[in-house]
Amino acid sequence: MRYATLKDLSDEEFRRLTGVKPSTFKHMVEILTVSYKSKRWHGGRSSKLCIEDQLLITLEYLREYRTYFHIGTSYGISESAAYKTIKWVEDTLIKHPNFALPGKKVLINNDSVIDIVLMDVTESPIQRPKKSKKDTTPAKRKSTH
């Protein structure tokens, strides 16, 4: 589904479909537009899809677990182009400080109490049938002489 058909939805319907609020979506588009212009500053072939559609492809991939082939077919691009687009959008947004996750040092230096969860992951034996000669069928070997 292209962005041109989604921009007429209400804010709640847009969020239900994409997983983000329209204001967050617009902020993401601004970040991607700046990055796209700097990436294409020297020239090169432009993408078939607008920035909004590239972001929608990524959100569909992350939210619906669609395959690259399925997304590429829906948007009229190849499977590899869908992969490259999703990878570029993810990398660009992760590098931006507004969408970057804090590192381990922030959690360690924080004065909050950390809850510890213990899990029992011991191995347990699996019952398997015993092998016997009556259960197996012998294969006939032919002589290669």
MDTraj code that builds the backbone (N, CA, C; nanometers):
import mdtraj as md
import numpy as np

residues = "MET ARG TYR ALA THR LEU LYS ASP LEU SER ASP GLU GLU PHE ARG ARG LEU THR GLY VAL LYS PRO SER THR PHE LYS HIS MET VAL GLU ILE LEU THR VAL SER TYR LYS SER LYS ARG TRP HIS GLY GLY ARG SER SER LYS LEU CYS ILE GLU ASP GLN LEU LEU ILE THR LEU GLU TYR LEU ARG GLU TYR ARG THR TYR PHE HIS ILE GLY THR SER TYR GLY ILE SER GLU SER ALA ALA TYR LYS THR ILE LYS TRP VAL GLU ASP THR LEU ILE LYS HIS PRO ASN PHE ALA LEU PRO GLY LYS LYS VAL LEU ILE ASN ASN ASP SER VAL ILE ASP ILE VAL LEU MET ASP VAL THR GLU SER PRO ILE GLN ARG PRO LYS LYS SER LYS LYS ASP THR THR PRO ALA LYS ARG LYS SER THR HIS".split()
xyz = np.array([
    [0.0846, -0.1162, 0.0000],
    [0.0000, 0.0000, 0.0000],
    [0.0899, 0.1236, 0.0000],
    [0.0698, 0.2102, -0.0908],
    [0.1515, 0.3302, -0.1065],
    [0.1106, 0.4394, -0.0085],
    [0.2031, 0.5328, 0.0151],
    [0.1783, 0.6420, 0.1088],
    [0.0663, 0.7333, 0.0598],
    [0.0512, 0.7468, -0.0700],
    [-0.0524, 0.8346, -0.1239],
    [-0.1916, 0.7925, -0.0777],
    [-0.2134, 0.6633, -0.0584],
    [-0.3437, 0.6169, -0.0116],
    [-0.3561, 0.6231, 0.1407],
    [-0.2432, 0.6279, 0.2114],
    [-0.2472, 0.6281, 0.3578],
    [-0.2601, 0.7665, 0.4188],
    [-0.2199, 0.8688, 0.3471],
    [-0.2176, 1.0006, 0.4087],
    [-0.3567, 1.0558, 0.4354],
    [-0.4616, 0.9946, 0.3811],
    [-0.5979, 1.0385, 0.4073],
    [-0.6591, 0.9697, 0.5295],
    [-0.5881, 0.8752, 0.5893],
    [-0.6401, 0.8047, 0.7068],
    [-0.6356, 0.8946, 0.8296],
    [-0.7188, 0.8629, 0.9273],
    [-0.7132, 0.9365, 1.0539],
    [-0.5855, 0.8972, 1.1283],
    [-0.5513, 0.9754, 1.2303],
    [-0.4280, 0.9489, 1.3049],
    [-0.4292, 0.8101, 1.3685],
    [-0.5422, 0.7718, 1.4246],
    [-0.5522, 0.6410, 1.4903],
    [-0.5425, 0.5273, 1.3888],
    [-0.6077, 0.5393, 1.2741],
    [-0.6000, 0.4355, 1.1707],
    [-0.4591, 0.4256, 1.1141],
    [-0.3928, 0.5407, 1.0965],
    [-0.2561, 0.5420, 1.0457],
    [-0.1637, 0.4688, 1.1429],
    [-0.1802, 0.4953, 1.2729],
    [-0.0972, 0.4301, 1.3730],
    [-0.1267, 0.2805, 1.3804],
    [-0.2507, 0.2432, 1.3672],
    [-0.2855, 0.1009, 1.3684],
    [-0.2239, 0.0272, 1.2506],
    [-0.2162, 0.0927, 1.1377],
    [-0.1633, 0.0286, 1.0178],
    [-0.0109, 0.0235, 1.0161],
    [0.0536, 0.1345, 1.0521],
    [0.1998, 0.1418, 1.0409],
    [0.2734, 0.1133, 1.1707],
    [0.2083, 0.1363, 1.2845],
    [0.2743, 0.1150, 1.4125],
    [0.3358, 0.2409, 1.4700],
    [0.3337, 0.3517, 1.3977],
    [0.3873, 0.4792, 1.4463],
    [0.2837, 0.5888, 1.4258],
    [0.2941, 0.6931, 1.5058],
    [0.2044, 0.8082, 1.4905],
    [0.2432, 0.8859, 1.3652],
    [0.1506, 0.9582, 1.3054],
    [0.1838, 1.0373, 1.1861],
    [0.2929, 1.1406, 1.2125],
    [0.2969, 1.1992, 1.3323],
    [0.4021, 1.2973, 1.3632],
    [0.5393, 1.2296, 1.3675],
    [0.5466, 1.1096, 1.4231],
    [0.6728, 1.0342, 1.4244],
    [0.7120, 0.9949, 1.2831],
    [0.6135, 0.9568, 1.2032],
    [0.6397, 0.9203, 1.0642],
    [0.6991, 1.0389, 0.9884],
    [0.6416, 1.1589, 1.0085],
    [0.6925, 1.2780, 0.9401],
    [0.8339, 1.3116, 0.9856],
    [0.8608, 1.2920, 1.1143],
    [0.9962, 1.3162, 1.1649],
    [1.0964, 1.2185, 1.1025],
    [1.0572, 1.0936, 1.0892],
    [1.1420, 0.9933, 1.0245],
    [1.1677, 1.0302, 0.8784],
    [1.0651, 1.0777, 0.8106],
    [1.0788, 1.1172, 0.6699],
    [1.1778, 1.2340, 0.6575],
    [1.1722, 1.3294, 0.7500],
    [1.2666, 1.4422, 0.7469],
    [1.4098, 1.3935, 0.7622],
    [1.4341, 1.3015, 0.8534],
    [1.5675, 1.2464, 0.8749],
    [1.6151, 1.1728, 0.7509],
    [1.5278, 1.0927, 0.6927],
    [1.5646, 1.0154, 0.5735],
    [1.5876, 1.1061, 0.4535],
    [1.5123, 1.2153, 0.4421],
    [1.5292, 1.3079, 0.3303],
    [1.6657, 1.3745, 0.3358],
    [1.7072, 1.4173, 0.4531],
    [1.8392, 1.4788, 0.4682],
    [1.9486, 1.3787, 0.4331],
    [1.9348, 1.2562, 0.4822],
    [2.0339, 1.1528, 0.4535],
    [2.0351, 1.1169, 0.3049],
    [1.9180, 1.1109, 0.2426],
    [1.9089, 1.0759, 0.1008],
    [1.9751, 1.1828, 0.0141],
    [1.9536, 1.3107, 0.0505],
    [2.0150, 1.4190, -0.0272],
    [2.1666, 1.4166, -0.0153],
    [2.2179, 1.3880, 0.1034],
    [2.3627, 1.3818, 0.1194],
    [2.4203, 1.2586, 0.0503],
    [2.3434, 1.1498, 0.0462],
    [2.3882, 1.0276, -0.0216],
    [2.3917, 1.0476, -0.1731],
    [2.2974, 1.1210, -0.2266],
    [2.2868, 1.1427, -0.3711],
    [2.3475, 1.2764, -0.4156],
    [2.4292, 1.3380, -0.3326],
    [2.4873, 1.4673, -0.3652],
    [2.5744, 1.4613, -0.4910],
    [2.6504, 1.3538, -0.5056],
    [2.7372, 1.3392, -0.6232],
    [2.6631, 1.2886, -0.7457],
    [2.5393, 1.2554, -0.7303],
    [2.4615, 1.2049, -0.8423],
    [2.4336, 1.0581, -0.8255],
    [2.3909, 0.9978, -0.9305],
    [2.3562, 0.8568, -0.9257],
    [2.2092, 0.8376, -0.9558],
    [2.1738, 0.7142, -0.9702],
    [2.0366, 0.6816, -1.0055],
    [1.9470, 0.6971, -0.8831],
    [1.8354, 0.7632, -0.9018],
    [1.7425, 0.7813, -0.7916],
    [1.6538, 0.6579, -0.7772],
    [1.5937, 0.6457, -0.6624],
    [1.5095, 0.5305, -0.6323],
    [1.3751, 0.5408, -0.7049],
    [1.3151, 0.4255, -0.7321],
    [1.1818, 0.4236, -0.7914],
    [1.0771, 0.4727, -0.6928],
    [1.1057, 0.4563, -0.5643],
    [1.0090, 0.4868, -0.4597],
    [1.0437, 0.6186, -0.3910],
    [0.9419, 0.6894, -0.3484],
    [0.9651, 0.8116, -0.2712],
    [1.0087, 0.7726, -0.1297],
    [1.0571, 0.8683, -0.0544],
    [1.1065, 0.8425, 0.0807],
    [0.9953, 0.7844, 0.1691],
    [0.8743, 0.8345, 0.1548],
    [0.7631, 0.7855, 0.2354],
    [0.7366, 0.6379, 0.2098],
    [0.7407, 0.5975, 0.0818],
    [0.7192, 0.4569, 0.0490],
    [0.8345, 0.3701, 0.0988],
    [0.9558, 0.4220, 0.0950],
    [1.0702, 0.3466, 0.1476],
    [1.0546, 0.3232, 0.2973],
    [1.0066, 0.4242, 0.3678],
    [0.9823, 0.4087, 0.5114],
    [0.8664, 0.3121, 0.5361],
    [0.7634, 0.3191, 0.4545],
    [0.6512, 0.2253, 0.4688],
    [0.6945, 0.0808, 0.4464],
    [0.7823, 0.0593, 0.3503],
    [0.8344, -0.0752, 0.3255],
    [0.9030, -0.1276, 0.4515],
    [0.9838, -0.0435, 0.5136],
    [1.0561, -0.0850, 0.6338],
    [0.9599, -0.1127, 0.7484],
    [0.8610, -0.0270, 0.7660],
    [0.7648, -0.0492, 0.8735],
    [0.6830, -0.1753, 0.8510],
    [0.6478, -0.2035, 0.7271],
    [0.5768, -0.3280, 0.6965],
    [0.6638, -0.4483, 0.7262],
    [0.7902, -0.4395, 0.6900],
    [0.8823, -0.5503, 0.7152],
    [0.8965, -0.5753, 0.8660],
    [0.9126, -0.4688, 0.9429],
    [0.9322, -0.4846, 1.0865],
    [0.8040, -0.5239, 1.1596],
    [0.6917, -0.4770, 1.1127],
    [0.5652, -0.5008, 1.1831],
    [0.4973, -0.6304, 1.1413],
    [0.5023, -0.6625, 1.0143],
    [0.4248, -0.7762, 0.9633],
    [0.5096, -0.8976, 0.9293],
    [0.6418, -0.8875, 0.9409],
    [0.7334, -0.9978, 0.9093],
    [0.7147, -1.0485, 0.7663],
    [0.6932, -0.9565, 0.6741],
    [0.6786, -0.9950, 0.5341],
    [0.8166, -1.0230, 0.4755],
    [0.8212, -1.1075, 0.3749],
    [0.9492, -1.1382, 0.3115],
    [0.9854, -1.0280, 0.2127],
    [1.1134, -1.0208, 0.1783],
    [1.1593, -0.9213, 0.0813],
    [1.0929, -0.9447, -0.0542],
    [1.0751, -1.0702, -0.0894],
    [1.0110, -1.1022, -0.2171],
    [0.8674, -1.0498, -0.2191],
    [0.7952, -1.0712, -0.1109],
    [0.6556, -1.0286, -0.1038],
    [0.6447, -0.8765, -0.1070],
    [0.7320, -0.8078, -0.0326],
    [0.7316, -0.6613, -0.0327],
    [0.7704, -0.6078, -0.1697],
    [0.8741, -0.6662, -0.2290],
    [0.9178, -0.6219, -0.3616],
    [0.8087, -0.6369, -0.4660],
    [0.7358, -0.7469, -0.4590],
    [0.6270, -0.7692, -0.5529],
    [0.5155, -0.6669, -0.5324],
    [0.4857, -0.6330, -0.4081],
    [0.3797, -0.5364, -0.3790],
    [0.4137, -0.3961, -0.4291],
    [0.5421, -0.3606, -0.4231],
    [0.5825, -0.2255, -0.4600],
    [0.6461, -0.2157, -0.5988],
    [0.6560, -0.3258, -0.6694],
    [0.7089, -0.3229, -0.8057],
    [0.8597, -0.3072, -0.8128],
    [0.9309, -0.3583, -0.7116],
    [1.0773, -0.3544, -0.7128],
    [1.1283, -0.4960, -0.6928],
    [1.2579, -0.5140, -0.7122],
    [1.3144, -0.6469, -0.6967],
    [1.3336, -0.6802, -0.5488],
    [1.3582, -0.8072, -0.5243],
    [1.3802, -0.8543, -0.3881],
    [1.5056, -0.7899, -0.3275],
    [1.6107, -0.7793, -0.4067],
    [1.7349, -0.7185, -0.3571],
    [1.7175, -0.5689, -0.3338],
    [1.6386, -0.5026, -0.4155],
    [1.6127, -0.3598, -0.3947],
    [1.5335, -0.3382, -0.2659],
    [1.4411, -0.4275, -0.2367],
    [1.3656, -0.4186, -0.1112],
    [1.4590, -0.4360, 0.0078],
    [1.5510, -0.5330, -0.0006],
    [1.6478, -0.5543, 0.1071],
    [1.7354, -0.4309, 0.1279],
    [1.7899, -0.3769, 0.0193],
    [1.8781, -0.2601, 0.0299],
    [1.8043, -0.1392, 0.0866],
    [1.6805, -0.1204, 0.0455],
    [1.6008, -0.0087, 0.0954],
    [1.5756, -0.0214, 0.2447],
    [1.5345, -0.1395, 0.2884],
    [1.5060, -0.1620, 0.4299],
    [1.6323, -0.1462, 0.5130],
    [1.7418, -0.1996, 0.4643],
    [1.8689, -0.1889, 0.5364],
    [1.9114, -0.0426, 0.5487],
    [1.8986, 0.0352, 0.4415],
    [1.9374, 0.1766, 0.4442],
    [1.8502, 0.2552, 0.5424],
    [1.7195, 0.2326, 0.5397],
    [1.6292, 0.3048, 0.6296],
    [1.6603, 0.2692, 0.7746],
    [1.6794, 0.1412, 0.8046],
    [1.7119, 0.1001, 0.9411],
    [1.8419, 0.1634, 0.9882],
    [1.9463, 0.1544, 0.9064],
    [2.0771, 0.2087, 0.9443],
    [2.0721, 0.3593, 0.9635],
    [2.0011, 0.4288, 0.8771],
    [1.9917, 0.5742, 0.8866],
    [1.9195, 0.6165, 1.0136],
    [1.8102, 0.5516, 1.0457],
    [1.7345, 0.5882, 1.1646],
    [1.8074, 0.5491, 1.2932],
    [1.8783, 0.4388, 1.2917],
    [1.9530, 0.3963, 1.4108],
    [2.0656, 0.4943, 1.4420],
    [2.1283, 0.5486, 1.3383],
    [2.2399, 0.6424, 1.3587],
    [2.1929, 0.7788, 1.4089],
    [2.0668, 0.8126, 1.3878],
    [2.0173, 0.9436, 1.4312],
    [1.9966, 0.9425, 1.5831],
    [2.0370, 1.0504, 1.6532],
    [2.0268, 1.0502, 1.7992],
    [1.8842, 1.0403, 1.8540],
    [1.7845, 1.0826, 1.7792],
    [1.6470, 1.0736, 1.8285],
    [1.5942, 0.9304, 1.8327],
    [1.6519, 0.8414, 1.7531],
    [1.6039, 0.7041, 1.7481],
    [1.7073, 0.6032, 1.7967],
    [1.8243, 0.6491, 1.8386],
    [1.9284, 0.5590, 1.8867],
    [1.8949, 0.5113, 2.0275],
    [1.9257, 0.3858, 2.0554],
    [1.9042, 0.3309, 2.1880],
    [2.0253, 0.3617, 2.2757],
    [2.0041, 0.3809, 2.4054],
    [2.1181, 0.4065, 2.4927],
    [2.2060, 0.2818, 2.5044],
    [2.3330, 0.3030, 2.5298],
    [2.4266, 0.1920, 2.5408],
    [2.4225, 0.1265, 2.6780],
    [2.5096, 0.0265, 2.6977],
    [2.5150, -0.0451, 2.8249],
    [2.5629, 0.0443, 2.9385],
    [2.6504, 0.1394, 2.9081],
    [2.7050, 0.2257, 3.0125],
    [2.5964, 0.3105, 3.0780],
    [2.4970, 0.3493, 3.0033],
    [2.3866, 0.4274, 3.0597],
    [2.3114, 0.3442, 3.1623],
    [2.2919, 0.2171, 3.1330],
    [2.2215, 0.1303, 3.2261],
    [2.3052, 0.1013, 3.3504],
    [2.4355, 0.0851, 3.3338],
    [2.5236, 0.0559, 3.4466],
    [2.5379, 0.1776, 3.5376],
    [2.5528, 0.2955, 3.4810],
    [2.5721, 0.4169, 3.5600],
    [2.4437, 0.4683, 3.6225],
    [2.3314, 0.4161, 3.5825],
    [2.2032, 0.4603, 3.6350],
    [2.1889, 0.4131, 3.7798],
    [2.1294, 0.4924, 3.8664],
    [2.1140, 0.4582, 4.0072],
    [1.9892, 0.3766, 4.0362],
    [1.9203, 0.3329, 3.9343],
    [1.7979, 0.2564, 3.9566],
    [1.8305, 0.1130, 3.9965],
    [1.7350, 0.0500, 4.0616],
    [1.7515, -0.0876, 4.1057],
    [1.7266, -0.1793, 3.9869],
    [1.8157, -0.2747, 3.9681],
    [1.8033, -0.3684, 3.8568],
    [1.7451, -0.4984, 3.9096],
    [1.6361, -0.5420, 3.8518],
    [1.5756, -0.6700, 3.8882],
    [1.6473, -0.7807, 3.8136],
    [1.6686, -0.8910, 3.8804],
    [1.7373, -1.0044, 3.8201],
    [1.6354, -1.1157, 3.7998],
    [1.6369, -1.1720, 3.6829],
    [1.5480, -1.2818, 3.6498],
    [1.6334, -1.4053, 3.6273],
    [1.6012, -1.5125, 3.6978],
    [1.6728, -1.6386, 3.6821],
    [1.5844, -1.7356, 3.6057],
    [1.6475, -1.8105, 3.5166],
    [1.5732, -1.9081, 3.4379],
    [1.6412, -2.0433, 3.4524],
    [1.5625, -2.1470, 3.4655],
    [1.6151, -2.2818, 3.4734],
    [1.6262, -2.3360, 3.3316],
    [1.7477, -2.3528, 3.2845],
    [1.7694, -2.3993, 3.1479],
    [1.8483, -2.5308, 3.1462],
    [1.8275, -2.6138, 3.2487],
    [1.8983, -2.7410, 3.2535],
    [1.8453, -2.8334, 3.1455],
    [1.9323, -2.9203, 3.1014],
    [1.8937, -3.0136, 2.9964],
    [1.8158, -3.1289, 3.0574],
    [1.7185, -3.1747, 2.9852],
    [1.6422, -3.2917, 3.0295],
    [1.6507, -3.3977, 2.9202],
    [1.6615, -3.5238, 2.9604],
    [1.6758, -3.6296, 2.8597],
    [1.5464, -3.6472, 2.7791],
    [1.5645, -3.6824, 2.6546],
    [1.4516, -3.7064, 2.5650],
    [1.4397, -3.8564, 2.5440],
    [1.3202, -3.9084, 2.5592],
    [1.2992, -4.0514, 2.5377],
    [1.2948, -4.0786, 2.3882],
    [1.3814, -4.1650, 2.3466],
    [1.3874, -4.2033, 2.2060],
    [1.3697, -4.3543, 2.1956],
    [1.3127, -4.4000, 2.0859],
    [1.2961, -4.5450, 2.0714],
    [1.4316, -4.6146, 2.0572],
    [1.4399, -4.7335, 2.1148],
    [1.5619, -4.8128, 2.1063],
    [1.5701, -4.8763, 1.9681],
    [1.6921, -4.8852, 1.9181],
    [1.7123, -4.9477, 1.7877],
    [1.7274, -5.0980, 1.8077],
    [1.6630, -5.1713, 1.7205],
    [1.6779, -5.3164, 1.7238],
    [1.6823, -5.3670, 1.5804],
    [1.7260, -5.4891, 1.5655],
    [1.7403, -5.5437, 1.4306],
    [1.6047, -5.5671, 1.3643],
    [1.5011, -5.5984, 1.4416],
    [1.3711, -5.6259, 1.3805],
    [1.3028, -5.4977, 1.3301],
    [1.3436, -5.3795, 1.3844],
    [1.2844, -5.2534, 1.3404],
    [1.3457, -5.2004, 1.2105],
    [1.4668, -5.2440, 1.1792],
    [1.5332, -5.1936, 1.0594],
    [1.5217, -5.2966, 0.9476],
    [1.5188, -5.2466, 0.8265],
    [1.5140, -5.3367, 0.7117],
    [1.6514, -5.3367, 0.6473],
    [1.7092, -5.4528, 0.6319],
    [1.8429, -5.4579, 0.5705],
    [1.8363, -5.4256, 0.4224],
    [1.9295, -5.3507, 0.3764],
    [1.9357, -5.3147, 0.2347],
    [2.0190, -5.4184, 0.1621],
    [1.9764, -5.4523, 0.0432],
    [2.0505, -5.5478, -0.0367],
    [2.1609, -5.4766, -0.1088],
    [2.2763, -5.5321, -0.1017],
    [2.3904, -5.4745, -0.1728],
    [2.4172, -5.5566, -0.2979],
    [2.4325, -5.4875, -0.4048],
    [2.4620, -5.5564, -0.5296],
    [2.6123, -5.5529, -0.5516],
    [2.6604, -5.6554, -0.6008],
    [2.8024, -5.6647, -0.6305],
    [2.8341, -5.5820, -0.7527],
    [2.9446, -5.5127, -0.7515],
    [2.9827, -5.4287, -0.8653],
    [3.0815, -5.4993, -0.9547],
    [3.0945, -5.6314, -0.9411],
    [3.1904, -5.7080, -1.0210],
    [3.1513, -5.7179, -1.1629],
])
top = md.Topology()
chain = top.add_chain()
for i, resn in enumerate(residues, 1):
    res = top.add_residue(resn, chain, resSeq=i)
    for name in ("N", "CA", "C"):
        top.add_atom(name, md.element.get_by_symbol(name[0]), res)
traj = md.Trajectory(xyz[None], top)
